[in-house]
Amino acid sequence: MTIHALAGLGLFLTGAAFSQVLAFGIAAWIKARRERQIDDTLGAPAPDPTDNPK
């Protein structure tokens, strides 16, 4: 492989990794935003009774 091919492959892989990070970040932001909308509409969820120590 030539230097140009290796550089192109590196740029491609870097771009693919960045796209994955960006996609997961956007998905997490959308999920958190949706949960906030639900909480604003219905109120905070009730506490889980199994969390209480006996």
C-alpha positions in Angstrom: 0.0 0.0 0.0 1.1 3.5 -0.7 1.2 6.3 1.9 -1.7 7.9 0.1 -3.8 4.8 0.4 -3.0 4.4 4.1 -3.8 8.0 4.7 -7.1 7.7 2.9 -7.9 4.6 4.9 -7.0 6.4 8.2 -9.2 9.3 7.3 -12.1 7.0 6.3 -11.9 5.1 9.6 -11.6 8.3 11.6 -14.6 9.7 9.9 -16.6 6.5 10.5 -15.7 6.5 14.2 -16.6 10.2 14.5 -19.9 9.5 12.8 -20.7 6.7 15.3 -19.9 8.9 18.3 -22.0 11.6 16.8 -24.9 9.2 16.1 -24.8 7.8 19.6 -24.6 11.3 21.1 -27.7 12.5 19.2 -29.6 9.3 20.1 -28.8 9.8 23.8 -29.8 13.5 23.6 -33.1 12.6 21.9 -33.9 10.0 24.5 -33.1 12.3 27.4 -35.2 15.1 25.8 -38.1 12.7 25.4 -37.9 11.5 29.0 -37.9 15.1 30.2 -41.0 15.8 28.1 -42.7 12.8 29.7 -41.7 13.9 33.2 -43.0 17.4 32.5 -46.3 16.0 31.3 -46.9 13.3 33.9 -44.6 14.3 36.7 -41.7 12.4 38.1 -42.1 8.6 38.3 -43.1 7.0 41.5 -40.3 5.5 43.7 -39.6 1.9 43.2 -40.7 0.0 46.3 -38.0 -2.6 45.9 -35.3 0.0 46.5 -36.4 0.6 50.1 -34.2 -1.3 52.6 -35.9 -3.5 55.1 
